[in-house]
């Protein structure tokens, strides 16, 4: 009986956490990135460094780690259910969630560290730091926006198809 009750709450957690990430990355894609595109290099680098520092907090890190774990947990729980019509959607959602985690950990985070370590004492250094960072980071953010949106979409579909 307990096994039958577990998938629902795990699915809810997976949908909420992946949805929060999708929303965050979407906001960066449609508002923060485009807004910062119009500021000077000094402001851009200082603002992004402050964002990088602010986001490393317990609330974000909890959501960031729980999202793929809960999605994978949903997939494992659905694998044990015979004939689950939602299994393909759950698996795709879990893969998308894992990809989001991977893109962030292997792509965006190293770029954040690179920007944080870049020398920025002169206009040329700030321009170089920004040029090495901005386009690459935004491309990876777009990719994780798509994968995190895919995760929440497929998990939501799975939750209604049973």
ZAMARGU-4260 file (C-alpha; in steps of 0.2 Angstrom, whole numbers, plus 5000, padded with zeros to 4 digits):
<rodrens>
0) 5000/5000/5000 | 5014/5012/5004 | 5022/5009/4987 | 5006/5015/4979 | 5006/5031/4988
5) 5024/5036/4985 | 5024/5041/4966 | 5011/5055/4968 | 5021/5065/4981 | 5037/5062/4972
10) 5029/5068/4955 | 5023/5083/4964 | 5040/5087/4970 | 5048/5084/4953 | 5035/5095/4944
15) 5037/5109/4956 | 5056/5109/4957 | 5058/5107/4938 | 5045/5121/4936 | 5055/5133/4947
20) 5071/5130/4937 | 5062/5132/4921 | 5055/5148/4927 | 5072/5154/4933 | 5081/5150/4917
25) 5066/5157/4906 | 5068/5174/4916 | 5086/5174/4912 | 5083/5171/4894 | 5069/5184/4891
30) 5073/5197/4903 | 5089/5197/4913 | 5100/5193/4898 | 5092/5205/4886 | 5092/5219/4899
35) 5110/5217/4903 | 5114/5217/4885 | 5111/5236/4885 | 5123/5240/4899 | 5142/5244/4899
40) 5155/5231/4902 | 5159/5237/4920 | 5140/5236/4925 | 5138/5219/4916 | 5152/5211/4924
45) 5148/5218/4942 | 5130/5213/4940 | 5133/5196/4934 | 5146/5193/4948 | 5133/5198/4961
50) 5120/5187/4953 | 5132/5172/4954 | 5136/5176/4972 | 5117/5178/4977 | 5111/5162/4968
55) 5123/5151/4978 | 5111/5149/4993 | 5102/5135/5001 | 5085/5138/4993 | 5092/5138/4975
60) 5104/5123/4978 | 5090/5113/4986 | 5079/5115/4971 | 5093/5112/4959 | 5098/5096/4967
65) 5081/5089/4971 | 5074/5092/4954 | 5084/5079/4945 | 5083/5067/4960 | 5064/5068/4961
70) 5062/5066/4942 | 5074/5051/4942 | 5064/5044/4957 | 5048/5046/4947 | 5056/5036/4933
75) 5062/5022/4945 | 5045/5021/4953 | 5036/5020/4937 | 5047/5006/4930 | 5041/4995/4945
80) 5023/4998/4939 | 5017/4986/4926 | 5009/4994/4911 | 5011/5012/4916 | 5005/5022/4901
85) 5015/5037/4908 | 5032/5028/4908 | 5039/5035/4892 | 5034/5053/4897 | 5042/5051/4915
90) 5058/5044/4907 | 5059/5058/4895 | 5055/5071/4909 | 5069/5063/4920 | 5082/5064/4905
95) 5077/5082/4902 | 5080/5086/4921 | 5097/5077/4921 | 5102/5086/4905 | 5097/5103/4914
100) 5108/5098/4929 | 5122/5093/4917 | 5122/5109/4906 | 5122/5119/4922 | 5135/5110/4931
105) 5147/5107/4916 | 5143/5123/4906 | 5136/5138/4916 | 5144/5135/4932 | 5162/5134/4925
110) 5158/5150/4915 | 5152/5159/4931 | 5169/5154/4939 | 5179/5160/4924 | 5170/5177/4925
115) 5173/5178/4944 | 5191/5175/4942 | 5194/5186/4927 | 5204/5202/4929 | 5193/5217/4927
120) 5204/5232/4932 | 5204/5240/4915 | 5191/5243/4902 | 5200/5231/4890 | 5199/5217/4904
125) 5181/5220/4907 | 5177/5220/4889 | 5187/5204/4887 | 5179/5195/4902 | 5162/5200/4895
130) 5165/5194/4878 | 5172/5177/4884 | 5157/5175/4895 | 5140/5183/4888 | 5137/5173/4872
135) 5143/5156/4878 | 5133/5158/4895 | 5117/5164/4886 | 5118/5149/4874 | 5119/5137/4888
140) 5105/5145/4897 | 5094/5144/4882 | 5098/5125/4881 | 5094/5123/4900 | 5078/5133/4898
145) 5073/5121/4884 | 5078/5105/4894 | 5070/5111/4910 | 5054/5116/4901 | 5054/5099/4893
150) 5056/5091/4910 | 5042/5100/4918 | 5031/5097/4903 | 5034/5078/4901 | 5032/5076/4920
155) 5016/5085/4920 | 5009/5075/4905 | 5014/5059/4914 | 5005/5065/4930 | 4989/5066/4920
160) 4991/5051/4909 | 4994/5039/4924
</rodrens>
